[in-house]
Amino acid sequence: MSTLIRPPPPKPGVSPIESVLELTSLSAIDPNLFTNTRPLWHPPGARGIYGGAVIAQCLSAAQKTVPPNFTVHSMHCYFVLAGNSEIPVVYHVEHVRQGKSFATRTVQARQRGQPIFTTTMSFVRENSGGAAAISHAATMAKVPDPVDDETVGDQSDSSSPFQCQRIHILNNESPRPQDKKTRQWIRARGTISSDGGFQAHVSALAYMSDSYFIGTVARVHKLWRYGGMMSEDRDAAPGEREAEGTVRDKSAASRAEALVGRPEIGMMVSLDHAIYFHEPRAFRADEWMFTEMESPWAGDGRGLVMQKIYTREGRLIATCTQEVCVAVACLDVVLSRRAVADTDLGSRAVEAGVAE
């Protein structure tokens, strides 16, 4: 069963993302225990449940344990094991510290008694910085405005609780991956209810922050999947596919021949995820937000990606970082392994993971 308790009917007047992130308190057992109210999404082809859901639900659980005048300003997360969408997740909140200006909470997400995800969050008392506090912020790039018509330009699945509109990769033809930037507009579908408070918007942002993030390293290096498909090709921005290669218009054999010798994704998983919330009470997650992602470094089987999130008006509201594990192979090697896999012994080797 994917939830510990049978899910109740959807609440009227709440947005889809609020419903997805709803938690059930297990206060009868422990006031610091929570569980997912509704089944969690397992993206097609992924090793486990969508990481953004666990990030956001850990944040939601922690927010329920701090005074209302305390606001999250940073969270540091580690993905420990792939989550199983068929098993309930139990979130345990530990009260590390409750001070006058700052509070610290650690949350472990567990399945079958094992931690699959852990995060430590810091909360700050509202207006504790003082009137003379220094301030500055990065400037948002000038990009085309999003299309407000929900039927136009939406690259997300219709069942997704949020929308996204992709923009062409900046400096896509540069030979330097570190110069490229992937960009998109995002917003939660519908209207987030007033009952959710600013906390619902912060959790929704955390959920969306993991979208299109892990693939940044693959996109700036133009890594391909077997069969001629670019990394995350299915959700590329309009025109992006043609700009990054036209071999997909050919037959499967022609595509494979054209890509021989080019690097291909063997494995890609998130290792950690950090979010710095700059102005968590100054935005609405159901209004368009602009995200810009880049990768300053990759090496030794890992890659670092960074993301800035702005309001439509250009206010910087969050900065995110993520380190990913990336394994690559050349397509000619993959093809030779697939040929070996056609034999009985080869198919067993593929099942054992040799071809990956």
C-alpha positions in Angstrom: 0.0 0.0 0.0 1.4 3.4 -1.0 0.0 5.3 2.0 -0.2 4.3 5.7 -3.8 5.5 6.0 -6.4 5.4 3.3 -6.3 8.8 1.5 -9.3 11.0 2.1 -11.2 12.7 -0.7 -9.4 15.7 -2.2 -10.1 18.9 -0.2 -12.2 21.5 -2.0 -10.5 24.8 -2.8 -6.9 23.6 -2.7 -4.5 23.5 -5.6 -3.2 20.2 -7.0 0.3 20.8 -5.5 -1.2 21.2 -2.0 -3.0 17.9 -2.4 0.2 16.2 -3.6 2.2 17.5 -0.6 -0.5 16.9 2.0 0.8 15.2 5.2 -1.0 13.1 7.8 0.1 13.7 11.4 0.9 10.5 13.4 0.6 12.4 16.7 -1.1 9.5 18.4 2.3 7.7 18.1 4.6 10.7 18.2 3.9 14.5 17.6 7.0 14.6 15.5 5.9 11.9 13.1 4.2 12.5 9.7 3.4 10.4 6.6 2.4 11.1 3.0 -1.4 11.4 2.7 -1.5 10.5 -1.0 0.6 8.3 -3.2 3.9 9.7 -4.4 4.9 10.0 -8.0 7.5 7.6 -9.6 8.7 9.3 -12.8 9.0 6.9 -15.8 12.5 5.4 -16.0 13.6 6.8 -12.7 15.1 4.7 -9.9 12.6 5.9 -7.3 10.0 8.5 -6.4 10.3 12.1 -7.5 12.9 13.7 -5.3 11.1 17.1 -5.1 8.2 15.4 -3.4 10.3 14.1 -0.5 12.2 17.4 -0.3 8.9 19.4 0.0 7.3 17.0 2.4 10.3 17.1 4.7 10.0 20.8 4.7 6.3 20.8 5.3 6.8 18.4 8.3 9.5 20.7 9.8 7.4 23.8 9.3 4.7 22.3 11.4 7.0 22.2 14.4 8.3 25.8 14.5 6.6 28.9 15.8 4.6 30.8 13.0 6.9 33.8 13.1 9.9 31.5 12.1 10.7 31.1 8.4 13.0 28.6 6.7 16.0 30.2 5.1 18.1 27.1 4.2 17.8 23.3 3.9 20.6 20.8 3.1 19.5 17.4 1.8 21.0 14.1 1.0 19.4 11.3 -1.1 20.3 8.1 0.7 18.3 5.4 -1.1 15.8 5.4 -3.9 12.2 5.7 -2.6 9.6 3.1 -3.4 6.3 4.6 -4.5 4.4 1.5 -3.3 5.5 2.0 0.3 4.4 4.8 2.7 7.1 7.3 3.8 7.4 8.2 7.4 8.9 11.6 8.3 10.5 12.0 11.7 11.3 15.6 12.8 14.1 16.1 15.3 14.2 19.4 17.3 17.9 20.1 17.2 17.6 23.7 18.5 15.0 26.3 19.3 16.7 29.7 19.9 15.4 33.3 20.0 16.4 34.1 16.5 17.2 30.7 14.8 15.8 27.2 15.0 17.2 24.0 13.6 15.3 20.9 12.6 16.5 17.6 11.1 14.0 15.4 9.2 14.5 11.8 8.1 12.3 10.2 5.5 12.1 6.5 6.2 10.7 3.4 4.5 10.8 -0.1 6.1 12.8 1.5 9.0 15.6 2.6 6.7 16.4 6.3 5.9 15.9 7.1 2.2 16.5 10.8 2.6 17.7 13.2 5.3 17.7 17.0 5.6 18.7 19.6 8.1 16.9 23.0 8.0 17.5 26.3 9.6 14.6 28.7 10.4 15.0 32.4 11.3 12.6 34.6 13.3 10.8 37.1 11.1 12.5 40.6 11.0 15.4 39.5 13.2 17.9 41.1 10.8 17.3 44.6 12.0 16.6 47.8 10.0 20.2 48.4 9.1 20.9 45.0 7.4 22.9 45.1 4.2 21.3 43.8 1.0 22.1 42.9 -2.6 20.9 40.4 -5.2 21.8 39.0 -8.6 19.9 40.5 -11.5 17.5 38.4 -13.6 18.4 37.9 -17.2 16.2 39.4 -19.9 14.1 36.6 -21.4 10.8 36.3 -23.2 7.8 36.5 -20.9 5.8 33.3 -20.2 2.6 32.6 -22.1 -0.3 32.9 -19.7 -2.6 30.7 -21.8 -2.5 27.3 -20.1 -3.0 25.6 -23.5 0.1 27.1 -25.1 3.8 26.4 -24.5 3.4 24.0 -21.5 6.1 21.3 -21.5 4.8 19.6 -18.4 2.5 16.6 -18.3 -1.1 17.6 -17.9 -1.3 15.5 -14.7 1.6 17.4 -13.1 0.8 19.8 -10.2 2.8 22.5 -11.8 3.4 24.0 -15.3 6.7 24.8 -17.0 7.7 26.6 -20.2 11.2 26.1 -21.4 13.4 28.7 -23.0 16.3 27.9 -25.4 19.6 27.0 -23.7 21.8 30.1 -23.5 25.2 29.7 -25.3 24.1 26.2 -26.5 26.7 26.0 -29.3 29.6 27.0 -27.0 32.3 24.3 -26.7 32.5 25.2 -23.0 29.7 23.4 -21.0 30.3 25.8 -18.0 29.1 28.8 -20.2 25.7 27.3 -20.9 22.5 28.1 -19.0 19.2 26.2 -19.1 16.1 28.3 -18.3 12.4 27.9 -17.8 9.3 29.5 -16.3 7.4 27.5 -13.7 4.3 27.9 -11.5 1.9 25.7 -9.5 -1.3 24.9 -11.3 -4.5 26.5 -9.9 -4.5 28.8 -6.9 -2.8 27.9 -3.6 -5.3 28.3 -0.8 -5.1 31.0 1.8 -5.3 28.3 4.5 -1.9 27.0 3.4 -0.2 30.3 4.3 3.2 31.3 3.0 4.4 27.8 4.1 2.4 26.2 1.2 4.2 28.5 -1.3 7.6 27.7 0.2 6.9 23.9 0.0 5.6 24.2 -3.6 8.8 26.0 -4.6 10.9 23.3 -2.9 8.8 20.7 -4.9 9.4 22.5 -8.2 13.1 23.2 -7.5 14.0 19.6 -8.4 12.4 19.9 -11.9 14.7 19.8 -14.8 17.6 20.2 -12.4 19.5 16.9 -12.4 19.7 16.8 -16.2 21.6 20.1 -16.4 25.0 18.4 -16.6 23.8 16.1 -19.3 22.2 18.9 -21.3 25.3 21.2 -21.3 27.4 18.3 -22.4 24.8 17.1 -25.0 24.8 13.6 -23.7 22.5 11.1 -25.5 20.5 8.2 -24.6 20.6 4.9 -26.6 18.6 5.2 -29.8 19.5 8.8 -30.6 17.5 10.5 -27.9 19.0 13.5 -26.2 19.0 13.6 -22.4 15.4 14.5 -21.3 14.5 15.0 -25.0 10.8 14.4 -24.3 10.6 17.6 -22.3 12.9 19.8 -24.4 11.8 23.3 -25.2 10.2 24.0 -28.6 13.0 24.2 -31.2 15.6 22.9 -28.8 15.5 19.4 -30.4 16.3 20.7 -33.8 19.1 23.0 -32.5 20.8 20.1 -30.8 20.6 17.6 -33.6 18.4 16.4 -36.4 19.4 12.7 -36.4 16.1 11.8 -34.7 14.3 12.4 -38.0 16.2 9.4 -39.5 15.6 5.7 -39.1 16.7 4.0 -35.9 19.7 2.5 -37.6 20.7 5.8 -39.1 20.4 7.5 -35.8 22.6 4.9 -34.1 25.2 5.2 -36.9 25.2 9.0 -36.6 25.8 8.9 -32.8 28.6 6.3 -32.7 31.4 7.6 -30.7 29.3 10.2 -28.9 28.9 10.0 -25.1 25.7 8.5 -23.8 24.2 8.6 -20.3 24.9 5.3 -18.4 23.5 6.5 -15.1 22.5 9.8 -13.5 21.3 10.2 -9.9 21.1 13.1 -7.4 23.4 12.9 -4.4 22.4 16.0 -2.5 20.2 19.1 -2.9 20.4 22.5 -1.1 18.0 25.4 -1.1 18.6 28.9 0.2 15.4 30.8 0.6 16.1 34.5 0.3 12.6 36.0 0.7 10.2 33.1 1.5 7.3 35.4 2.3 7.7 37.6 -0.8 6.4 35.4 -3.6 3.5 33.2 -4.7 4.4 29.8 -6.1 1.2 29.8 -8.2 2.5 32.8 -10.2 5.2 32.5 -12.8 8.8 32.1 -11.5 11.9 32.1 -13.7 14.7 29.6 -13.1 18.2 29.6 -14.5 20.5 26.6 -14.2 24.2 26.1 -14.9 27.0 23.7 -14.2 30.3 25.3 -13.0 32.1 21.9 -12.7 32.0 18.2 -13.6 34.6 15.5 -13.0 35.4 12.2 -11.3 31.9 10.9 -12.1 30.1 13.8 -10.5 28.7 17.2 -11.6 27.7 20.3 -9.8 24.6 22.3 -10.8 23.4 25.7 -9.5 20.0 27.3 -9.9 18.6 30.8 -9.3 14.9 31.3 -8.9 13.3 34.7 -9.5 9.7 36.1 -9.4 8.4 37.3 -12.7 9.3 40.9 -11.6 12.9 39.9 -11.2 13.2 39.5 -7.4 15.7 36.7 -6.5 13.8 34.4 -4.1 15.9 31.3 -3.9 19.3 29.8 -4.8 19.7 26.0 -5.2 22.7 23.6 -5.6 22.8 19.9 -6.4 25.6 17.4 -7.0 24.8 14.5 -9.3 26.5 11.2 -10.0 26.9 10.9 -13.8 28.2 7.8 -15.6 28.8 8.0 -19.4 29.7 5.6 -22.2 30.2 6.0 -25.9 27.4 4.7 -28.1 29.7 2.3 -30.1 30.5 0.6 -26.8 26.8 0.4 -25.9 25.9 -1.0 -29.3 28.5 -3.7 -29.0 27.1 -4.6 -25.6 23.6 -4.6 -26.9 24.8 -7.0 -29.7 26.3 -9.3 -27.1 23.1 -9.0 -25.1 21.2 -10.7 -28.0 22.8 -14.0 -27.0 21.5 -16.0 -24.0 24.7 -15.3 -21.9 24.7 -11.7 -23.0 21.1 -11.1 -21.9 22.0 -12.4 -18.5 25.0 -10.0 -18.4 22.7 -7.1 -19.3 20.3 -8.1 -16.5 23.2 -8.1 -14.1 24.0 -4.5 -15.1 27.1 -5.1 -17.2 25.7 -3.1 -20.1 25.0 -0.1 -18.0 
